[in-house]
């Protein structure tokens, strides 16, 4: 009995946590999806179909909405796609990251075998999936085919980028559609004529959007607690209205849930019915957020929230609208067939207020998601460096990107003012939504084979079943190219060009670095006879190379024959995992003999990791070198071979209690290493910052290592200087016209208008020295 009593609180606590997360997810994940009843019927009945005195068209649309919501968000996402998480993270890049780790198809540069030893790299397991010999053979052949053809690597990258660009396009269009549709209730509430309703709705929608973007820099942590209550209130509201309409107008509307009505609908309306699918697909707008926002919640919480709250509420809302329309055939004008016409007049104003709040919450979630995906793209070298502001010290996922914020605001205002109606906004948003889903389906089919180790037949069945449904909707959206669907294509094309040109230029620059890196022998041959002077302090040279000496350093030494007494070649790199554990953060190695005091340090981050400020980063960097010195075996200190790559050791970030700690304060000039004290030789110097290493008491370090730690402390006291390369990339003579355009104009323009590389690790400008160099790629 006592054991059971002890277990029950644990169970209650775990379920309480899951239910709390499920409640919170309503405000973040489902704000967009829950506002779809505002515009689905209006978009479906825009001009393509007009319902007659019979209810076949209304029942047909309801049947399509029901089965679309059941098959795509519920069956595909909740029961299948959500399981394809990357260490708890979701989204297009999560699928691409999984594929890159299970097959060598990554287009990222500076990859190392050390990265495959990360705990997050190989942690993806699915014990439920067995793999027979036949499946293994098919999987191996598919893997070899993907790895062999470099073109397929580019195809996969472009596919992931297209999905990402369409998410950004959806982030521009869907919130504008939601806010405009929510505000459209004013046309009924104010009883204005149709000719003049845009003079009220458009300005109000624009004001709401401007306020929304103007408040982004404050972050959402102050008002985020209101999001879930607003969305749950909205869902309860539309459920109650839907239930009222079903009971009051047409209790038999449930018959329309039969798929037979879809057949009757298409048979009667033919081409018009097919084109109306472009409006019907809007009922699953925001479904992708269930997978994209997986990292903030858990699989179970998102499944519970959708299955038991969102899905039933949406079905009741759509059935209620259909029940009302089935008894009001006189509403022929398309602008009248909206959500608000089915709302009883007595409660229309409160419903209007709740709808506007829900649309704002949904828009906020999309903006935050866009910021997050831009950060991921930038981390993986597929987007120019941008300034990322963390708006909350407690919640690391809440970020603000000023440049992207104002670009999104201008684009949303442009489409709102330019279209001025939900019809063309719906056409544009629909194409963006369905394209993202198609990309997810394609990548997911590869994940089923390569990661889940299931048969190719199952993957083909998955892509055939869901791909056919989505392709049908895609064709219906694409046919409306001139009626608004061109907008997401144009936006995605612009963002895709920016991303691919930046990725291409970055890759070419790295290839130049690899081809022109200086042999280690060159560094070892530098001697005082050549006029090389070692100055006090730590020199930190940022490079993308994980081996060898960058050409930028030889360029620096040739023009200024001096470098610091402690030299560190620092590489800040991103690996295809969402997070790198702090104890696996740094790889540290030695270049040359011990007396040279030259080290290589590779700081590894995941695509969702947050960077520390410069003070923390510097402390962790110095501590990682000190820990390497302390833990290095004496046999390895002088066994370096000049032409061989230096041995690298995994050293953690020192937020934990293990390893060497660094203490800096103002005071006397004594340093402490473990239990021994070493006095500085020059005691007449004026007091300055005291640096000391605190070494764990158990391990004993030899005298040689202690002296090296002492020299490292003295160098740290003298200061740290960041030597950064300021590169000018130009295409080689004889390059093709496309390459010259991409490098000399496209990449150069993006480089000059993006943030400096110092923002990668928040380097203070006072300690920065830039070295200019021209790269002919």
Order of alpha helices (4+ residues) and beta strands (2+ residues): alpha-alpha-alpha-alpha-alpha-alpha-alpha-alpha-alpha-alpha-alpha-alpha-alpha-alpha-alpha-alpha-beta-beta-alpha-alpha-alpha-alpha-alpha-beta-alpha-beta-beta-beta-alpha-beta-beta-beta-beta-beta-alpha-beta-alpha-alpha-beta
